[in-house]
Structures are given as C-alpha cells and as structure tokens.
Amino acid sequence: MLGPHLLRRLKADVLKGMPSKSEFIVRVELSPMQKKYYKYILTRNFGALNTRGCQVSLLNIMMDLKKCCNHPYLFPTASADAPRLPNGAYEGTALRKACGKLELLHLMLKQLKDQGHRVLIFSQMTKMLDILEDFCEAEGYHYERIDGGITGSSRQDAIDRFNVAGAKAFIFLLSTRAGGLGINLATADTVIIYDSDWNPHNDIQAFSRAHRIGQANKVMIFRFVTRASVEERITQVAKKKMMLTHLVVRPGLGNKGGAMSKKELDDILKFGTEELFKDEQGSDQSSIVYDEDSVSKLIDRSQVGMEEREMAMNEYLSSFKVASYSVKEGEQEVSLGLVFH
C-alpha cells in the first residue's frame, strides 16, 4: 500500500564511488564512582519502581540513570565535590577517571589524532558537552561546538572554521538534535555517538553529517554503550524500532513511535541491576578493560580488522530480541505478522 506513494533516493544512487561507513557498538564499564551513583538512584527510588501509575517518576529515574552512564559530574553533589582548576574547569585526570566512557575516549582520541583522523562527538545533553569541553581543554585538543544555543552566523562560522583546509580543530562537539540536520562536516571521518537517542533515526541523521557527498575517506561510527545498564536496553529498543522500520516503510523512513508502557519502563530500568548489585564485593572478573593495544584494534580501518569487528558485532547483536517476519498466505489475502523471539 505504501510503496506507490514513497519516492526515495539514497546517497549510493547519486554517487557510486561513495566511501563506505561502518558502525560499531563499543561496550564500556561503569567506573567505581558511576556504580555508586547508579545504585544510589535505584535504591532511593525503589518504591517508585514498584508502584502503579507513576510514569513521570519512572522517566525521571531513567534520565538520572542515563546521566550517570554519561558522567557522574552531571549530578550537583558530584560536581560540587569535584576537583577544579583555578579557572573553574574540572581537573582533567579526576574528570577522566570518574567515567568509563571518558577513559576509553582518552585512549581513542590519542591514536586517532596520531593517525591524522578528525572526530565528531555527539551527545544529547548540552551539560555533557560542557564536560567534554573541559576534557578537550585538559587533553590539549582544539575543538568547535554546536548546540541549540548556538545559532545563525556563529553556527556557520564554526562549521567553516572546521572545514577549512589546514584547520586546527581536531574535534567537533555537537548536540544530537541541533547538530543533526543540514550540516556538512565531511572533513571528519570518525563519529562517536557518546549517548544514543531513543529514536534511532536521530542518530542516523547525526552520523550522516560526516558520511555524505564530499567525504573522501571511509567513515567509522562508534556508539558508546555502558554494559549491563539502561543504555544497553535502549540499544535493544532502538534495534527493534529499526527492524520494524525496515519491514514496514523501507529503510530510513521511521515514525517517532508512541509513549512507552509502564511495563516497558520497568523492564528498561531493571535491566542489568542484578549484576550491578552482585558486584558489591568489587570483583572485576568479567569487566571490559581497554588498553592501547585493544583500542588500536578497535579503530583499525584495514579490511582484516573490519571483518573481525563485524563478526564480533553480529554475535553481540544476535543476543538481542529481534523482530522477524513471516508471510502467511490464505485463500483470499496475504498478511504480515511479526514474531518476537
């Protein structure tokens, strides 16, 4: 029914020699400080998790858990206790060690810079971009930034400065919504999605800032996901939405989707909590640890390196619940049914 009314042209249809893009989910551990706050949020709100008719409260908890996965300094108490420099910025080493994602980012950016790549970093939270600014200052990286508060000529000036030949800026910090449309940043060839959006199409719009006509290099997209946390469950939900999109309206044309039920919210919030509370003794036997060698394999753009990571990704994604479809043929009609494994 929809087919005759849809007309789509993909970049691949317009430009045959377009460089490829590869997306990888990079799983990160919570730092000790993040684990402390994650447990605090869950235990403080335990009553809300088990009572009826408190959707707003559950969404608030979910936002707090997402903040915790991004950086504990997003909470006023952690921010107030954090060591700072004389200019008011956060001290670099403490800032990095407080968050598993920043520890990995520190290792990745060092190698990407040495190899001559340029990076776009997307986050949904502008306060997270403030923290990333302090991180870039501490690491000594030149950067540009766009979020909803930067409009008009200053926005275009930042893009022009980044794209000019011989530009100093190595990193471009963008908010997913404000930096996701109508911007050409094809001079960068690496995209880091620091935290994923509920709607996978917003993230697709974001990394399409680099993977577009004018891009000369292979584009690598790294999506940071905190292991056994609310973020990992969000990735599963996003994957299910993408499957439905592919089935119903062809790739790339998704709708926003309705509000989530209380059960779905419960399910997302409780995901991974059992493992988190089991870890009271501090045993790190199954934790993911990144060193310089593993990071160099992660950002390796050679054919062999890509194939190895593709296999690992497929194994990881196959562990998620996936929507598959089967066509049942009756006497009069053909119906499409969704079967969830």
HUWOBEL-V43651 format. One record per backbone hydrogen bond with DSSP energy under -0.5 kcal/mol. NH is the residue of the N-H (numbers start at 0). CO is the residue of the C=O. If there is no record, write none. Layout:
BEGIN
nh: [NH,NH]
co: [CO,CO]
END
This chain:
BEGIN
nh: [4,5,5,12,13,14,15,17,18,21,23,25,25,26,27,34,35,36,37,38,39,40,41,42,43,44,45,48,49,49,50,50,57,58,59,60,61,62,63,64,65,66,67,68,69,70,73,74,78,79,80,81,81,84,87,90,94,95,96,97,98,102,103,104,105,106,107,108,109,110,111,112,113,114,115,116,118,119,120,121,121,122,125,128,129,130,131,132,133,134,135,136,137,138,139,140,143,145,149,150,153,154,155,156,157,158,159,160,161,162,163,166,169,170,171,172,173,173,174,175,178,179,184,184,187,188,189,190,191,192,192,193,193,194,199,201,202,203,204,205,206,207,208,209,210,211,214,218,219,220,221,221,222,222,223,223,224,226,228,231,231,232,233,234,235,236,237,238,239,240,241,242,243,244,245,246,247,248,252,264,265,266,267,268,269,270,270,272,273,275,276,277,278,278,279,280,281,286,288,294,295,296,297,298,299,305,306,307,308,309,310,311,312,313,314,315,316,317,318,318,319,323,323,325,327,327,328,329,329,334,334,336,336,338,338,339,340,340]
co: [1,1,2,9,9,10,13,14,214,218,220,23,222,24,224,30,31,32,33,34,35,36,37,38,39,40,42,44,45,46,46,47,53,54,55,56,57,58,59,60,61,62,63,64,65,66,70,71,74,75,76,77,78,88,84,82,90,91,92,93,95,98,99,100,101,102,103,104,105,106,107,108,109,110,112,111,169,189,171,119,191,173,123,124,125,126,127,128,129,130,131,132,133,134,135,135,170,172,146,148,150,150,151,152,153,154,155,156,157,158,159,163,141,141,118,143,120,171,145,122,174,176,182,208,184,117,117,219,119,190,221,121,191,121,197,198,198,199,200,201,202,203,205,206,206,209,211,19,188,21,190,219,23,220,192,221,25,27,225,225,228,228,229,230,231,232,233,234,235,236,237,238,239,240,241,242,243,244,249,260,261,262,263,264,265,266,267,269,269,271,272,273,274,275,276,277,278,283,286,290,291,292,293,294,296,301,302,303,304,305,306,307,308,309,310,311,312,313,314,315,316,321,338,336,325,334,326,327,332,327,332,325,334,323,336,337,321,338]
END
